[in-house]
Amino acid sequence: MHSSCTIPAFFFLTLCLLTTTIAQTPEPAQNLTGAITADPQVRCASGAASTRPTREDCIAALLHMPQDTSTHTFRPGSDPNEKYQLPKTFPSGRCAVTVSLRSGKPQDITSWIAINLAATQLILSCDTVATGMLRRTGGTVVTGRAGDIGVAINKFPRGANDAPDEDEQAEQAEQAEEARKTGLKTMNGMNGVNPVQGVASA
């Protein structure tokens, strides 16, 4: 009974501290994560920052997960009303936290609070500072008694009515600048102008 009360308290304390850190500290992620970055089961997403969701969105997504501490067997299924059937996706903003059984695995045993904590570890371990101090995260981690439940954090594609975020704007600006430079080189070449010296070639 005692452990059932302390685990949720620890989890919410973790979220509280993480949210406070977002508002108050711009230090690099290494100062926040400590030894948990060494966990070999955590795989952080690679690629441009604009392809990863913000940490704030992902923390909010975790709050949509069930919070119960009881251990159950998780099996494949698609009934949205069946809490222990996977896969399930928990979205918030542009972040999607997806919980699923690993390919070919029939079941695994764990609790939702353990899945929450694994997802929190993933968010912390893969936290990076991107454009304008916007914090990004994303990747995968495994949990469960047999290690057969996977948690994946990804970014939702931008909808038709969604404005691009800071990293997407920066990436678009870089692409536009590259296109401008390429266009100038092409035009200068067609006009016989040396693109370096800016004078017509003899």
C-alpha positions in Angstrom: 0.0 0.0 0.0 2.8 2.4 0.9 4.5 1.9 -2.6 1.3 2.5 -4.4 1.1 6.0 -2.8 4.7 7.0 -3.2 5.2 6.1 -6.9 2.6 8.5 -8.3 3.9 11.2 -5.9 7.5 10.7 -7.3 6.2 10.8 -10.9 4.3 14.0 -10.4 7.3 15.5 -8.6 9.4 14.6 -11.6 7.0 16.4 -13.9 6.8 19.4 -11.6 10.6 19.7 -11.5 10.8 19.3 -15.2 8.2 21.9 -15.9 9.9 24.3 -13.5 13.2 23.7 -15.3 11.6 24.7 -18.6 10.5 28.0 -17.3 13.6 28.9 -15.3 16.7 27.3 -16.7 18.2 27.5 -20.2 21.2 25.3 -19.4 22.1 22.5 -21.8 20.4 19.2 -21.4 23.5 17.5 -20.0 23.1 19.4 -16.8 19.5 18.1 -16.3 19.8 14.4 -17.2 22.9 13.2 -15.4 23.5 9.5 -15.4 20.3 8.5 -17.1 21.7 9.5 -20.5 23.9 6.4 -20.3 20.9 4.1 -20.4 21.6 1.8 -23.4 17.8 1.2 -23.9 17.2 4.9 -24.8 17.7 5.8 -28.4 17.4 9.5 -29.2 16.1 10.7 -32.5 18.6 12.1 -35.0 18.2 14.6 -37.9 17.3 18.2 -37.9 15.8 19.8 -34.8 12.7 20.7 -36.7 11.8 17.0 -37.1 11.5 16.5 -33.3 8.7 17.7 -31.0 9.1 20.3 -28.3 9.7 19.0 -24.7 6.7 21.0 -23.5 4.3 19.3 -25.8 5.7 15.9 -24.9 5.4 16.5 -21.1 1.8 17.5 -21.7 1.2 14.3 -23.7 2.3 12.2 -20.7 -0.5 13.7 -18.6 -3.0 11.9 -21.0 -1.7 8.5 -20.0 -3.4 6.4 -17.4 -1.7 6.9 -14.0 -2.5 3.6 -12.2 0.3 1.7 -10.4 -1.1 -1.8 -10.6 0.7 -4.4 -12.7 -1.1 -5.9 -15.6 -0.5 -8.0 -18.7 -0.5 -5.8 -21.9 -1.6 -7.5 -25.1 -2.2 -6.5 -28.7 -5.6 -5.0 -29.4 -7.4 -2.0 -30.9 -10.3 -1.4 -28.5 -9.8 2.2 -27.3 -11.8 1.4 -24.1 -9.5 -1.5 -23.1 -6.7 0.1 -21.1 -4.3 -2.8 -21.4 -4.4 -3.3 -25.1 -1.6 -1.8 -27.3 -0.7 0.2 -29.3 -2.0 3.5 -27.9 -1.0 7.0 -28.8 -1.2 10.0 -26.5 -0.9 13.3 -28.4 -0.5 16.9 -27.3 0.3 19.8 -29.6 2.8 18.4 -32.2 4.0 15.6 -29.9 2.8 12.0 -30.1 3.8 9.5 -27.4 3.1 6.0 -28.7 3.2 2.8 -26.5 3.2 -0.5 -28.3 4.4 -4.1 -28.0 7.6 -4.8 -29.9 7.2 -6.5 -33.3 6.2 -10.2 -32.9 5.9 -10.0 -29.1 2.5 -11.4 -27.8 2.5 -9.7 -24.4 4.5 -8.2 -21.5 3.8 -7.3 -17.9 4.2 -3.8 -16.4 2.1 -0.9 -15.0 1.1 2.4 -16.6 3.1 4.4 -14.1 6.2 2.4 -15.1 5.5 3.3 -18.7 5.1 7.0 -17.7 8.5 6.9 -15.9 10.2 5.3 -19.0 8.7 8.0 -21.2 9.9 10.7 -18.8 13.4 9.2 -18.8 13.3 9.3 -22.6 12.2 13.0 -22.7 15.0 13.9 -20.3 17.7 11.8 -21.9 17.0 13.2 -25.4 16.4 16.8 -24.4 18.4 19.2 -26.6 18.4 23.0 -27.1 17.4 24.1 -30.5 16.6 27.5 -32.2 15.9 30.3 -29.8 16.5 28.0 -26.8 13.4 26.0 -27.8 13.9 22.5 -26.2 13.4 19.4 -28.4 13.2 15.7 -27.6 12.3 12.4 -29.3 13.3 8.8 -29.7 12.5 5.4 -28.3 12.9 3.5 -25.1 11.8 0.0 -24.0 10.2 -1.1 -20.8 8.2 -4.0 -19.3 9.2 -7.1 -17.4 10.6 -8.7 -20.6 11.6 -5.4 -22.2 9.0 -6.0 -24.9 7.0 -2.7 -24.6 8.3 0.2 -26.6 7.7 3.9 -26.1 8.2 6.2 -29.1 8.1 10.0 -29.1 7.6 11.6 -32.5 6.5 14.8 -34.0 3.1 15.1 -35.8 3.3 16.5 -39.3 2.3 20.2 -39.5 -1.4 20.6 -40.5 -2.6 22.9 -43.2 -3.6 25.6 -40.7 -0.6 25.2 -38.4 2.0 27.9 -38.5 5.6 26.7 -38.6 7.5 26.7 -35.3 10.8 28.4 -34.7 13.0 25.6 -35.9 10.9 25.1 -39.0 11.0 28.8 -39.8 14.8 28.8 -39.4 15.1 25.7 -41.6 12.9 27.4 -44.3 15.0 30.6 -44.1 18.2 28.5 -44.6 16.6 26.7 -47.6 15.5 30.0 -49.1 19.0 31.5 -48.7 20.5 28.5 -50.3 18.0 28.7 -53.2 18.9 32.4 -53.6 22.6 31.7 -53.7 22.1 28.9 -56.2 19.9 31.2 -58.4 22.5 33.9 -58.3 25.3 31.5 -59.4 23.1 30.2 -62.2 22.2 33.7 -63.4 25.8 34.9 -63.2 27.0 31.9 -65.1 24.5 32.5 -67.9 25.5 36.2 -68.1 29.2 35.4 -68.2 29.8 37.0 -64.8 32.4 35.7 -62.4 30.3 35.0 -59.3 33.3 35.7 -57.0 34.6 38.9 -58.5 31.3 40.1 -59.9 32.7 41.2 -63.3 32.1 40.0 -66.8 34.6 37.5 -68.0 36.6 38.4 -71.1 
